[in-house]
Amino acid sequence: MQVRKIIGMVLLAVALITLGIFITRTEFSFQLQAWLSFKYYMQFAPYFISVMLFYGGVYIMKENPKSNFALAIFGYTMLEITALDWIGIVPNSLGTYQH
């Protein structure tokens, strides 16, 4: 069962690192007009993805039977964001690595 705890710790670390990266890239606005735009709320989507990965890591470490479900939701969300970006419906708000 040590492998399970190591995987959980790795997922927790990845979730915290990505959450930190996403927080630094977020543009917060105090103007009411910005709050009413779809683009403003889509910049918070990566937060939810990182939080889902964090919960999946916690569930794996605690050997909770809900861990498979939490990771399945995380995987589905990543697949959905990628598919919607490829189709052109919603732009990918996760960012990409550029040299």
Helices and strands as residue ranges (DSSP letters): H 2-24, H 32-35, H 38-42, H 45-61, H 67-87
